C-alpha cells in the first residue's frame, strides 16, 4: 500500500506530461499544415464548396485561410501566403486558371468546381490536381441505358464550327454502348436554336442528351427544347437537377459540397505523397442521379426500378 500511495501521484504527473507533450506535438503538426483556399467569387456554390472543404480539412488536422480571386489580384499572391502554407486550393475556373499561371511551382495547386479543365489549360504546364464537374460521358450514357433498357438513338446538338468538334463527336460515339446510335445536328447550320431543335427531332431520337455548354444551352434554349420534346414525346437527358426539375426525364447533378469534400480528400493525399504529384491529374466528380416521374408519366415512359432505387433526387406528382 505504501508503494501504491507514494507512486500514484508521480505516475499521474508523468502521464499528464506525456499527454500534454503529445497534444503539443499534434497541435504543432496541425499548425504546420495550412492550406489557402481561393474562391473565384463569393457566389453561393463556391462558398458551399469552401464550407464542406474546410470541415473535412479540419477533420484531418489541417487548418486553412481563405480569400477571393479579386482580393488576391489586388494584393498579390505572396501577401496572402503564410509561412506555414503547404498547398493552395482554387474553387472555380477563374481562380484555378489564375493560380495555374501565377502560383510558384513549389506549392501544390489543387482545384474543384472546374468544368473541362483540359480546355482551360490546367493539364498543361505546371502540375496540378483537381476535381472536374464533368460527369464522364460513358457514365451518363450508361444511365440512359439503365433507365430505358432498349436500343437507343441519342440526339445531340453541337457546334460544327468548333475546332474540336470532330474530336467531340468521336468521343461521344466511343462512349455510347454498342447498341446505341448517335444522331447529331449542328446549331451553326440553322438561323435559330428552335430550328436546330426541330431538325434534331425530325431524326426521331429516342432521347436527347445535353451537356453544360453555355454557347448552346441557356434558359431560353432549354425551355424550347423541353417544350418541343414534350410535344414530340421525346425525353431529354439533363445536366443538372434544375434541368430535370424543369422537365428533363433523367439527368445528373453535381453538389458543390461534394466537390469541397473531394478536393479536401485529394489535398490530404497530395500532402502525404507529394512526390507522386508530378503530373496533372483530373479526378471524376461524385454525382447524383435525378429522375422526373411527372415527365415520365406525361411521356408514357416507365423508368427502370433499379434506376429509381439508385436515384438521389426524384420529382413526383
C-alpha positions as CSV (number, residue, x, y, z in Angstrom):
1,X,0.0,0.0,0.0
2,X,2.9,2.3,0.8
3,X,4.3,1.7,-2.7
4,X,0.9,2.5,-4.3
5,X,0.2,5.6,-2.3
6,X,3.7,7.1,-3.0
7,X,3.9,6.2,-6.6
8,X,0.5,7.1,-8.0
9,X,0.9,11.0,-7.8
10,X,4.3,10.7,-9.6
11,X,2.7,8.4,-12.2
12,X,-0.2,10.7,-12.7
13,X,2.0,13.6,-13.2
14,X,4.1,11.6,-15.7
15,X,1.0,10.6,-17.7
16,X,-0.2,14.2,-17.8
17,X,3.2,15.4,-19.0
18,X,3.3,12.8,-21.8
19,X,-0.3,13.6,-22.8
20,X,0.5,17.4,-22.9
21,X,3.6,16.7,-24.9
22,X,1.7,14.5,-27.4
23,X,-1.1,17.1,-27.6
24,X,1.5,19.8,-28.2
25,X,3.2,17.8,-30.9
26,X,-0.2,17.2,-32.6
27,X,-1.1,20.8,-32.4
28,X,2.3,21.8,-33.8
29,X,1.8,19.4,-36.7
30,X,-1.7,20.8,-37.4
31,X,-0.3,24.3,-37.3
32,X,2.4,23.3,-39.7
33,X,-0.2,22.2,-42.3
34,X,-2.1,25.2,-43.5
35,X,-4.0,25.4,-46.8
36,X,-5.0,28.6,-48.6
37,X,-8.5,28.4,-50.3
38,X,-9.1,30.8,-53.1
39,X,-12.7,31.3,-54.2
40,X,-13.4,32.6,-57.7
41,X,-16.1,34.8,-56.1
42,X,-18.5,34.8,-53.1
43,X,-21.2,33.1,-55.2
44,X,-23.1,30.5,-53.2
45,X,-21.8,27.4,-54.9
46,X,-18.2,28.4,-54.1
47,X,-19.0,29.2,-50.5
48,X,-20.8,25.9,-50.1
49,X,-17.8,24.1,-51.5
50,X,-15.5,26.1,-49.2
51,X,-17.5,25.2,-46.1
52,X,-17.5,21.5,-46.8
53,X,-13.8,21.6,-47.7
54,X,-13.0,23.4,-44.5
55,X,-14.8,20.9,-42.4
56,X,-13.1,17.9,-44.0
57,X,-9.6,19.6,-43.8
58,X,-10.2,20.3,-40.1
59,X,-11.0,16.6,-39.5
60,X,-7.6,15.8,-41.0
61,X,-5.9,18.3,-38.6
62,X,-5.3,20.8,-41.5
63,X,-6.1,24.4,-40.9
64,X,-6.9,26.9,-43.6
65,X,-7.1,30.5,-44.6
66,X,-9.3,31.9,-47.3
67,X,-9.5,34.7,-49.8
68,X,-11.2,35.6,-53.1
69,X,-9.6,35.9,-56.5
70,X,-10.4,39.6,-56.6
71,X,-8.6,40.2,-53.2
72,X,-5.6,38.1,-54.4
73,X,-5.3,40.1,-57.6
74,X,-5.3,43.3,-55.7
75,X,-2.8,42.4,-53.0
76,X,-0.8,39.8,-54.8
77,X,-0.3,36.1,-54.1
78,X,2.7,36.4,-51.8
79,X,0.9,38.9,-49.5
80,X,-1.8,36.2,-48.7
81,X,0.5,33.2,-48.3
82,X,1.5,32.5,-44.7
83,X,4.8,30.9,-43.8
84,X,3.1,27.6,-42.9
85,X,1.1,27.4,-46.2
86,X,1.7,24.0,-47.7
87,X,-0.9,24.0,-50.5
88,X,-3.4,26.2,-52.3
89,X,-6.9,25.1,-53.3
90,X,-8.8,27.0,-56.1
91,X,-12.6,26.9,-56.2
92,X,-13.9,27.7,-59.7
93,X,-12.4,28.1,-63.1
94,X,-11.3,31.7,-62.8
95,X,-9.3,31.1,-59.6
96,X,-7.8,27.9,-60.9
97,X,-6.6,29.4,-64.2
98,X,-5.1,32.5,-62.4
99,X,-3.2,30.4,-59.9
100,X,-2.1,27.9,-62.5
101,X,-0.4,30.8,-64.3
102,X,0.9,32.7,-61.2
103,X,1.4,30.4,-58.2
104,X,5.0,29.3,-57.5
105,X,5.5,25.7,-58.7
106,X,6.9,24.5,-55.4
107,X,3.5,24.9,-53.8
108,X,1.0,22.2,-54.7
109,X,-2.1,23.5,-56.5
110,X,-5.5,21.8,-56.3
111,X,-8.8,22.8,-57.7
112,X,-12.5,22.0,-57.7
113,X,-15.7,23.4,-59.3
114,X,-14.0,23.5,-62.7
115,X,-15.6,22.4,-66.0
116,X,-13.5,21.0,-68.8
117,X,-10.1,21.6,-67.1
118,X,-8.2,20.3,-70.2
119,X,-9.7,23.0,-72.4
120,X,-8.8,25.8,-70.0
121,X,-5.2,24.7,-69.9
122,X,-5.0,23.1,-66.4
123,X,-3.4,19.9,-67.8
124,X,-0.6,21.9,-69.4
125,X,2.5,23.5,-67.8
126,X,2.9,23.2,-64.0
127,X,1.3,20.1,-62.5
128,X,-1.9,20.5,-60.6
129,X,-4.6,18.1,-59.3
130,X,-8.3,18.6,-59.1
131,X,-11.9,17.6,-59.3
132,X,-13.8,18.2,-62.6
133,X,-17.5,19.0,-62.6
134,X,-17.8,16.9,-65.8
135,X,-19.5,13.5,-65.3
136,X,-17.9,11.0,-67.6
137,X,-19.9,10.7,-70.8
138,X,-19.8,6.9,-70.5
139,X,-21.5,7.1,-67.1
140,X,-24.2,9.3,-68.5
141,X,-24.9,7.1,-71.4
142,X,-24.9,4.1,-69.1
143,X,-27.6,5.8,-67.0
144,X,-29.7,6.3,-70.2
145,X,-29.3,2.6,-71.0
146,X,-30.2,1.6,-67.4
147,X,-33.3,3.9,-67.3
148,X,-34.6,2.8,-70.7
149,X,-33.1,-0.6,-71.4
150,X,-33.6,-0.9,-75.2
151,X,-31.6,0.2,-78.2
152,X,-31.4,4.0,-78.3
153,X,-30.9,6.7,-80.8
154,X,-29.2,9.5,-78.9
155,X,-29.7,13.0,-80.3
156,X,-27.1,15.7,-79.7
157,X,-26.8,19.4,-80.6
158,X,-23.3,20.7,-81.2
159,X,-21.2,23.4,-82.8
160,X,-19.6,22.2,-86.1
161,X,-17.5,25.3,-86.3
162,X,-15.7,24.5,-83.1
163,X,-12.2,23.4,-83.8
164,X,-12.6,20.4,-81.6
165,X,-16.0,19.4,-83.0
166,X,-14.8,16.3,-84.8
167,X,-13.0,15.0,-81.7
168,X,-16.0,15.7,-79.5
169,X,-18.3,13.7,-81.8
170,X,-15.8,10.9,-82.0
171,X,-15.5,10.8,-78.2
172,X,-19.3,10.7,-77.8
173,X,-19.7,7.8,-80.2
174,X,-16.9,5.9,-78.4
175,X,-18.7,6.4,-75.1
176,X,-22.0,5.0,-76.3
177,X,-23.0,1.4,-75.5
178,X,-22.7,-0.9,-78.5
179,X,-26.4,-1.0,-79.4
180,X,-26.8,2.8,-79.4
181,X,-26.5,5.3,-82.3
182,X,-25.6,9.0,-82.2
183,X,-27.7,11.5,-84.1
184,X,-26.1,14.9,-84.5
185,X,-27.3,18.3,-85.6
186,X,-25.1,21.4,-85.8
187,X,-26.7,24.5,-84.5
188,X,-24.3,26.5,-86.8
189,X,-26.3,25.4,-89.8
190,X,-29.6,27.0,-88.7
191,X,-30.7,30.5,-88.2
192,X,-32.1,29.8,-84.7
193,X,-31.9,27.3,-81.9
194,X,-35.6,26.5,-82.4
195,X,-34.9,25.4,-86.0
196,X,-31.9,23.3,-84.9
197,X,-34.1,21.6,-82.3
198,X,-36.8,20.8,-84.9
199,X,-34.2,19.4,-87.2
200,X,-32.9,17.1,-84.4
201,X,-36.4,15.9,-83.5
202,X,-37.1,15.0,-87.2
203,X,-34.3,12.5,-86.9
204,X,-36.5,10.7,-84.3
205,X,-34.1,10.2,-81.5
206,X,-35.3,8.1,-78.6
207,X,-33.7,10.6,-76.2
208,X,-31.8,13.9,-76.5
209,X,-28.6,14.3,-74.5
210,X,-27.4,17.7,-73.3
211,X,-24.2,19.0,-71.7
212,X,-23.4,22.2,-69.8
213,X,-22.3,24.2,-72.9
214,X,-23.3,27.8,-72.4
215,X,-22.9,28.5,-76.1
216,X,-25.8,26.2,-76.7
217,X,-27.9,25.9,-73.6
218,X,-29.3,28.8,-71.7
219,X,-32.7,29.4,-70.1
220,X,-34.5,30.1,-73.4
221,X,-33.0,27.2,-75.4
222,X,-33.6,24.7,-72.5
223,X,-37.2,25.8,-72.3
224,X,-37.6,25.5,-76.1
225,X,-36.0,22.0,-76.1
226,X,-38.2,20.7,-73.2
227,X,-41.4,22.0,-74.8
228,X,-40.6,20.6,-78.2
229,X,-39.5,17.3,-76.7
230,X,-42.8,17.1,-74.8
231,X,-44.8,17.8,-77.9
232,X,-42.9,15.1,-79.8
233,X,-42.9,12.7,-76.9
234,X,-39.1,12.7,-76.9
235,X,-37.4,12.6,-73.5
236,X,-34.4,14.8,-72.6
237,X,-31.3,14.0,-70.5
238,X,-30.4,17.0,-68.3
239,X,-27.0,18.0,-67.0
240,X,-28.4,19.3,-63.6
241,X,-31.1,18.6,-61.1
242,X,-32.6,22.0,-62.0
243,X,-32.8,20.9,-65.7
244,X,-34.5,17.6,-64.6
245,X,-36.9,19.5,-62.4
246,X,-37.8,21.8,-65.3
247,X,-38.8,18.9,-67.5
248,X,-36.0,16.6,-68.4
249,X,-36.7,12.9,-67.8
250,X,-33.4,11.9,-66.1
251,X,-30.1,13.6,-65.5
252,X,-27.1,14.0,-63.3
253,X,-26.3,16.6,-60.6
254,X,-23.1,17.9,-59.1
255,X,-23.3,19.2,-55.5
256,X,-20.9,22.0,-54.5
257,X,-20.5,20.5,-51.1
258,X,-19.4,17.1,-52.5
259,X,-16.8,18.9,-54.6
260,X,-15.4,20.6,-51.5
261,X,-15.2,17.3,-49.7
262,X,-13.5,15.6,-52.6
263,X,-10.8,18.3,-53.0
264,X,-10.1,18.1,-49.3
265,X,-9.5,14.4,-49.6
266,X,-7.3,15.0,-52.6
267,X,-5.3,17.6,-50.7
268,X,-4.6,15.2,-47.9
269,X,-3.4,12.6,-50.4
270,X,-1.1,15.2,-52.1
271,X,0.4,16.3,-48.7
272,X,1.0,12.7,-47.7
273,X,2.7,11.8,-51.0
274,X,4.0,15.0,-52.7
275,X,6.4,13.1,-54.8
276,X,3.5,11.4,-56.6
277,X,2.1,14.7,-57.9
278,X,4.5,15.3,-60.7
279,X,1.9,15.0,-63.4
280,X,-1.5,16.8,-63.9
281,X,-4.3,14.6,-62.5
282,X,-8.1,15.1,-63.1
283,X,-10.5,13.2,-60.9
284,X,-14.1,12.5,-61.9
285,X,-16.7,14.0,-59.6
286,X,-19.1,12.4,-57.3
287,X,-22.6,13.0,-58.7
288,X,-26.3,12.4,-58.0
289,X,-28.9,10.8,-60.3
290,X,-32.1,12.8,-60.8
291,X,-35.4,11.4,-62.2
292,X,-38.6,13.2,-63.0
293,X,-41.6,10.8,-62.7
294,X,-44.0,13.6,-63.6
295,X,-42.4,13.8,-67.0
296,X,-42.2,10.1,-67.3
297,X,-46.0,9.8,-66.9
298,X,-46.6,12.6,-69.5
299,X,-44.3,10.8,-71.9
300,X,-45.8,7.4,-71.1
301,X,-42.3,6.1,-70.1
302,X,-41.7,3.5,-67.4
303,X,-38.4,4.1,-65.6
304,X,-36.4,1.0,-64.7
305,X,-36.9,0.2,-61.0
306,X,-33.1,-0.2,-60.4
307,X,-32.7,3.3,-61.7
308,X,-35.3,4.7,-59.2
309,X,-33.5,2.9,-56.3
310,X,-30.2,4.5,-57.2
311,X,-31.6,8.0,-57.8
312,X,-30.8,10.6,-55.1
313,X,-33.4,13.1,-56.5
314,X,-36.9,12.0,-57.6
315,X,-39.5,14.5,-58.6
316,X,-43.0,13.1,-58.1
317,X,-46.5,14.4,-58.8
